[in-house]
Amino acid sequence: MKGKYIAGIFAGVILVAGAALVLRGRESKPSASAGSPASAARFENVGNLVTAPGRVEPISEDIRLGSELNGKLREVLVDEGDHVHQGQVLAVLVNGDYLADVKASEAQLSLKQADLRKTVNGARREERRQAQATVTEAEAVLENARADMQRHKLLYDKGVVSREDADHYERVFKVAQAQYDEAAQHFKFIDEQTREEDVAHAQADVALAVAQLDEARARYEKTVLRSPIDGVVLRRYHRAGESVSNSSTAPDPIFALGDRDILRVRVDVDETDIARVALGDQAYVMADAYGTRKFYGHVVRLGGELGRKNVRTDEPTERLDTKILETLVQLDGSSGLPIGLRVDAYIIPNSEQNKN
């Protein structure tokens, strides 16, 4: 019995010691650094690499294209994955009212330009002859009225006609005099050279009409959405018939565009590692979806200010209170990685490269 008791104690000691060794082995096994979604195995034997999480983006970054006007989409001409070139029409808003404004402004401009030509050229010869004929006619009427007035005044003085008759012909003469003066002034106005201020006024009217036409065309052009780059449609957020809005507080993009010819990875370098990273450092990235495949590149940009994390790893041990420095790693060649993919970035500091 005593031997069995001692044997049982000895076996228990062995079990406890074994468990302790297992736990110690687990604790000593390298784990993923804070902020990286990589498995622990991926971080084994990384030496002095700077490791950090990142997200794939196009070299143009993610361009979200929206409308400058509120309205309804009449046409959406491209879909996700389509290649587009700079200036290509991607979508068109319902714009019949804007087109009508353009046509009205064009007609107004034509009218003002005709007025300017008329002002500069002055009256035609036919108009001058007609005005001269009107003056001649008014002058003849005036002379007849003058003769009638004088004759009836003499007759009144002799007592042949009444005072009322004499006053009547005097009034007729005054009317004829006024009509002659009016005709003479009109002829003078037509026959004289165009005044400088009249030309300036007509030119200003034309300039105003041109500005109004430019404004109408600019508003109309805003109803046509064009691609600002050569690239690919990464996302389409709206379909034809849907309403879109322009708001600084609630952005409403219609497309997301990007240039996929060259891909970059925006890496969140932990603040404790920023002194070890420099422009030109070699790097590679890995993603769970691609197994052990490595995509190589180099550091092309370092941020100028520390900030909050851009990439969340969903790891239970991830710290959210640390600061990071945004670092851009440009990938070599065409990797084919999808935009927005979360990856693990490994940056080889220059000092480590020199050692090798």
Secondary structure as UniProt FT lines:
FT   HELIX           2..28
FT   TURN            34..35
FT   HELIX           41..43
FT   TURN            44..45
FT   TURN            47..48
FT   STRAND          50..58
FT   TURN            59..60
FT   STRAND          63..65
FT   STRAND          71..76
FT   TURN            80..81
FT   STRAND          83..84
FT   TURN            86..87
FT   STRAND          89..93
FT   HELIX           96..121
FT   HELIX           125..157
FT   TURN            158..159
FT   HELIX           163..191
FT   HELIX           196..221
FT   TURN            222..223
FT   STRAND          224..226
FT   STRAND          231..236
FT   TURN            240..241
FT   STRAND          243..244
FT   STRAND          255..258
FT   TURN            260..261
FT   STRAND          263..270
FT   TURN            271..273
FT   HELIX           274..276
FT   TURN            279..280
FT   STRAND          282..286
FT   HELIX           288..290
FT   TURN            291..292
FT   STRAND          295..302
FT   TURN            316..317
FT   STRAND          324..331
FT   TURN            339..340
FT   STRAND          342..348
FT   HELIX           350..355
//
